[in-house]
Amino acid sequence: MPLTHLQTGAHARVAQVCDHDPDILRRLADLGLRPGQRFRVLERDPYEPVFRIQLDPQGREGLLGPRLAAALRVEPLPEEAPA
């Protein structure tokens, strides 16, 4: 499912990165968003696909604009998913 379908508070795992632009791939890697990485949506802009996320278990936060968000396919997880 596209990341853009997630709501605030959702827990998910990166299933696939769907982009071939080296800058986008590099930025996602810099944020730690690779297949298998778990995260939580801390905040979602109600008007634009902009997300503030927190990586599990690192606790590091990142901001994803529309282009980065569109590149990620995710697997929703239960709220209390173990690491």
C-alpha positions in Angstrom: 0.0 0.0 0.0 1.3 3.6 -0.6 2.6 5.5 2.4 0.1 8.2 1.5 -2.8 5.9 2.7 -1.5 5.9 6.3 -3.0 8.2 8.9 -1.4 9.8 12.0 -0.5 7.2 14.6 -0.2 4.3 12.2 2.7 1.9 12.5 4.2 0.4 9.3 7.2 -1.3 7.7 8.8 -0.2 4.5 7.9 -2.9 1.9 9.4 -1.4 -1.2 11.0 1.8 -2.5 9.5 2.6 -5.9 11.8 5.3 -7.5 14.8 5.3 -9.7 16.0 8.8 -9.1 19.4 8.6 -7.3 18.7 11.8 -5.3 15.4 10.3 -3.9 17.0 7.0 -3.2 19.9 8.7 -1.4 17.6 10.9 0.7 15.5 7.9 1.7 18.6 5.9 2.6 20.0 8.9 4.6 16.7 8.9 6.6 17.1 5.1 7.2 14.1 4.2 5.1 15.0 0.9 3.5 12.9 -2.2 3.0 12.1 -3.8 6.4 12.5 -0.5 8.4 9.7 0.0 10.9 8.3 3.4 11.6 5.3 5.3 13.1 3.5 8.3 11.5 3.7 11.0 14.1 1.9 13.6 12.0 0.3 13.9 8.6 -0.6 17.2 6.9 -4.4 17.1 6.2 -4.0 18.9 2.8 -0.7 17.7 1.4 1.1 14.3 1.5 3.6 15.5 4.0 4.5 13.1 6.9 6.5 13.4 10.1 7.7 9.9 11.0 9.6 8.2 13.8 11.9 5.2 13.0 11.7 2.2 15.3 13.7 1.3 17.3 16.1 4.2 16.8 13.6 6.9 17.6 15.0 9.1 14.9 12.5 11.5 13.3 12.2 12.5 9.7 10.0 14.7 7.5 8.8 13.3 4.2 7.5 15.6 1.5 5.2 14.5 -1.4 8.0 13.1 -3.6 9.6 11.0 -0.9 6.2 9.8 0.4 5.1 8.7 -3.1 8.3 6.6 -3.4 7.4 4.3 -0.5 5.1 1.3 -0.4 4.4 0.1 3.2 2.9 -2.8 5.1 0.7 -1.6 8.0 1.5 -3.1 11.4 -0.4 -3.5 14.6 0.1 -0.6 17.0 2.2 -2.5 19.4 4.3 -4.4 16.8 7.4 -5.9 18.3 10.8 -4.9 16.7 
